[in-house]
């Protein structure tokens, strides 16, 4: 065994690792410095000090309606049978909404309730009461009252209240500064025009994802240039970062057990490794370290692992530094569309597509690989399978964390079955014409689609099942496998299927019949797929 390889000496559960993290960095919001910004620029920022009003709003008695301002007592006794005449400029004064109330008046009569006799006289047929249709001074805000406490996150609504209260600048917490160091000799930097896409080369994207996640929870980030697998360069970059104004360092890549995974070595040489390895999947190799009292994380290189590690450790720490609670996603009960095995001893973050079929919210699992970034971009939710579970049962309700609004689920059309490029075109056209609708497709083969319809876990099923006896498609299978179930069969598209061979292939395969030759090995499609039935 290579002695340079890392070993997970003591794996921690997610709860243990988070407890270690928060104990090592018991940060309150007061740990961050503050800065003063204008009120409009404070949106999304966290207040470092309580804010009190410097001005009442309104700071004068104001007319709340267009009409005439009067002294209410002078109108008493007016009625339909005994209208009262008022002199303009003496007993009544024309006002518009928002005007300062004229002296010695305490009510406003709406203009539509006034009869004009001439330029100097009006008539009213009902009396007014004191403070009728008037905004009193301080009705909304009173000078010196608390507008917002410290640690309040400023919203666009707050801007109106602050400016109305005479507050034009506020003290906010500085954004936690995070340095992200992408590492790996295999990485290429598209931003610098590096388009070396030879086998073994990988486009660096994690640092941008981590950076935008940092911004989304209130932090700021700087991206270091890509570092090759050179431990000295990685160590120097991390050391420079903790000796500067950065509040946190993320070393992206190099956290697992490979011989060229240097994050643990760098952190241990500069400070202390608190955690290496957490029983979560994806995200197991994450490292939590402490250098000069600053958190230094080793973030796994696989994109989904990096995202899960960030959301479980980095984000809550940034929120604590800002005096904010961690992000809480909405939970919903869902039913898995099939049995889903999972590994004992590991808490799995299963990405799923969701949709409402009938009265149930159904969950279809997406690819589980830590390198499948599309399993996050296509996901509607995440099911967390506890480490003491061996998996999920089909149809048994479980909790899913929503990645979007629950309202979007009722606008999702669930398609299960065979895949065709037409589905991608339909998904795009649907979104273009009806922006609130989403086509969510899962590809499990034609028979899988029919079975999904039978179990009531989808709206549509893609199918192209050939009946070899009469040359028809789908009808005989629907009659056989979906008896008594009302379905509508729609012919979506005609397509051709065949084999594409390179010119001069060594087996000299010319047509389908060549696949049956003894010297040809053919990797077929799975049983139940329409293509497999066609080829058979």
Secondary structure, 3 states (H helix, E strand, C coil): CCCCCCCCCCCECHHHHHHHHHHHCCCCHHHCCEEEEECHHHCCCEECCCEECCCCECCCCEECCCEEEECHHHHCCCCCCCCEEEEECCCEEEECCCCECCCCCCEEEEHHHEEEEECCEEEECCCCCCCCCEECCCCCECCCCEEECCCCECCHHHHHHHHHCCCCEEEEECCCEEEEEEECCCEECHHHCCCCCCCCCEECCHHHHHHHHHHHCCCEEEECCCECCCHHHHHHHHHHHHCCCCCEEEEECCCCCCCCCCHHHHHHHHCEEEEECECEECCCCCEEEEECCEEEEEECCCHHHHHHHHHHHHHHHHHHHCCCCCCCCCEEEEEECCCEECCCCCEEEEEEEEEEECCEEEEEECCCCCCCCHHHHCCCEEEEECCCCCEECCCCEEEEEECCCHHHHHHEEEEEECCCHHHHHHHHHHHHHCCCCEEEEEECCHHHHHHHHHHCCCCEEECCCECCCCCCECHHHHHHHCCCCCCCCCCCCCCCCCCCCCCCCCCCCCCHHHHHCCCCCCCCCCCCCHHHHHHC
